[in-house]
Amino acid sequence: MSKTISQAVILAGGRGERLRPLTDSMPKPMAPINGIPFLDYLIYTVIQAGIEKILILLGYKGNVIVDRFHSMRKITIEFSYGTEEDQTGRRVLNAYPQLDDHFLLMYGDNYWTIEQENMWSNYQNLNAPVTTTVFSNRNGTGEYGFSNNVVVGSDHIVVKYDKQRETDAANGVDIGYFLVAKEALDPQMQGNVSFEVDILPSLIAQKQLGAYVTDKQYYYITNMLTLKDIETAALKNNFLPLPQKYFGG
């Protein structure tokens, strides 16, 4: 196993229906935060975590992302092309040849300051092929208040993933940051598979989905209201976008 993660894979193909009409002309991760694309902020968190190789999984209006990030300095950004209809799992599997043996998988609509060293140490200690980052949500500051969607056992293995948030035993929120061993994925898997619906439940059934639990707040661009919230949080907490020095001429 490598000593750390060197590749971040960002799911960036979503349309963002609840951000329309803003997203009629751009994919959800390109929604502006204080005038700068949200994806700029995400990419800079990756760089700050010491990761300089990025693979962006495209879908809806992927050309907007390519136009902005096709020529970069000091970092490597590659793309995997898909369609608007592709689900999260299909996007990841289609990119299989481009994946490192171990990589950080990120959803392109959540912002969180990556705790790279602690995540990696936890990943190695659990010896699970996939770990999900779980926000403890002790104060009800998750996307849906105190409503959680993950049941994590005392051994830090995920017992249940409840997308509908109907399980009283849920004790945290999955925030869309995963450490993944490439060997945990089946490139022969057919159909338009969802990472959450088709891949995670299988791992959970085999007790192969670990959890990295964090108290650090995450932010999300679900709708226009939360978009404004993260704009305020970015100014208050000094969230930084990708500096101009990384862009080509």
N, C-alpha and C positions, 0 to 999 in steps of 0.2 A: 504494500500500500504506500502511496506517495506520502510525503511528510505534511502536506497541506493541500488545500484546494487551489487550483490555478485557473479554473474556468467557471464563469457565471453564465447561466442560460436563462434568458428572460422571455417569458411568454408575453407577447405584445400584439396579439392578433385580434383583440376584442373590439367590438363596435362601440359599446358604451351607450346603450339605448337611453338610459336615464340621464345622460349628459347631452342629449340632443336639445337644440340644433347644433350645439358646439361640435359634436362628433360627426356631423354630416360631411365634414370636409377633412376629418383626420381620425386616426384610430385613438381609442381611449387613452393609451399611455402618453399621447402627445398633447393632451389637454394642458393648457397653459397654467402655470403656477406663478403668479406675480410676473406674467409676461414671458416666462421661459417654460419650454416643454417639461412636463412631469418626468419624462424618461431621462432628461438631462440630470435631474436630481438622483434618480435611481442609479444611473451609471456611475455617478461620482461616489455614491456610497460603496459601490463595488471596488472602485479604485482605492478609496480610503481604507478598505479592508485588505489591501495588498493583492488584489486580483486584477490582472491586466489583459486577460483574454476573455472576450464576451461574445456570446452567440445569441442573436436575437431571432426568435421564432415569429415570423410574420404571418399576417392573415388579412384582415380588413384594411384596405388602403395602406398596404405595406410600403408602397412607393414613397409615402410621406416620410417614413422612418429612414428608408434607404437614402433619400435625397439629403437628409440631414447628417447621417453618420457614415456615409460611404467612404469618406476620405479623412482618416484620423491620424494624429501623431501620437507617439509614445504608447499607445494602446492598440490592441488588435480587436476589431469588431467585424464579425462575420454574420451572415444571414442565412436562415433556412426559410424557403418560400412555401406558403400554403394558401389555402382559400379561406374565405370568410366563414364557410360552413364547418371547417375543421374544428374538432373539439380539442381540449388541452392535451389529452393523451396522444391523439393522432399527431399533433404538432411535434411532440417530443419524440415519438417513434419515427416520424419521417426524418428527423434530424439525427437519427442513430449513428450514422457514419461520422458525424462531426463531433460527437460527444467524447469528452475525456473519460477515463476509467472511473473517476469520481468527480462530481461537479455540484455546484450550487444551482438549484432550480428556483427561480423567483417568478411570482405572478407580477405582471406589469402594472397593477393598480394599487399596490400596497407599499407604503414607505416605512422602513425600519432601519435603524442603524445596525449594521451587521456586526455581530459579536463573533468574528471569525475564529479566533483561537479557542474560545470556550466551546463553540459549536463543534469544531473539529475534534477536540479532546473528548467531548461527549459522544460523538459519532464513533470514534475508535473504541471507547470503553464499552459502549452498548453492543458493538459488533453486529448491528442490524444493517441490512443493505440500504435502507432508507430511513432518515430521521426527518421529522417535521418540526418546525419551530412553533411552539405553543405559548401564546400570551396568557399569563396567569389570571388576568382580568379580576384582580382582587377588589378593585374599586368600581367595577362596572363601567370602565371606559372603553370597552370593546365596541365594535361597530353596531351591535344591537344591545347595548347596555350590559346587564348581567347575564344575558342569554349566551351560553357557550355551546360549542359543537364538537368537543373532543373529550373523551374519557381517557385519562392517563393513569396507569397503575403506579404503585409505589416503586416498581422496578424501572420506571420511565419507558415502559412499552405501552403503545396505544392499544387500548382495549376496544374502543369503538369510535368511529367517525360518524357524527350525526348531522348531516347537511341541513336537515329540517329543524334542528335545535329543539327536539322534543324530549331529550333524555335529561332527567333531573340530576343524574350522576355526573354529567359533563362538568369538568373542572378546568377548562381552558378553551382558548380560541386558536384555531389553526390560522396563521397569518400569511400562508403562501410562500414560505421560505423552507426549502428542503435540501438536505444533503443526500445525494443519490449515487449509488454504485451502478454503473452502466450495466453490469451483469444482472441486476434485478429486473431489467426491462426485457421484454420478449419482442424482438424486431419482427417476428412472424405474426404477431397479433393482428387479427383482421378487423375491419370495420372502423367506424368513426368513434373511437373510444375516448372516454373522458378519464382524465387522471384521477379525479375525485371519486367517480362512480364505478369505474371498471378496474383500476389498478390498485388504489389504496385499500379497498375492502379485501382484496386477495392477500395483500401483505399483512393486514390486520389478522385475518383468519389464521395465518401461519406464524403469528407473533413476530413478524419481521419488520414492523414499523415502530421505530423508536421515537422518542420525543425529547426535544431540547426546550426546556421551560424557561421563559424569560419574564421579568417584570418590566422590561423596557417598553414604553408605549409605542404602538404602531399607529399609522395614519392611513387613510384610504380615500380613494376618489370614486365614490359610489354614485353620487348625484351632485347637483349644483351646490347644495348646502354643504356637503362634506368637502367639496372643492374649495369653497370659501374658508372652511375650517383649517384646511391644510395650508392655505395661503397665510393665514394668521399664525399658525404654528411655525411655518418656515421662517417668518420674520422674527418671531419671539425666540426660537431656539437656534437661529442661525444655520438652518439647513442650506447647504451650498449646492448650486448647480455645477455642471461640468465646466471648468474654466476654459476660456477661449484658446489657451495654448494647446489644447488637445485637438482642435479642429485644423484640418488642412487648409492650404491656400485656395 
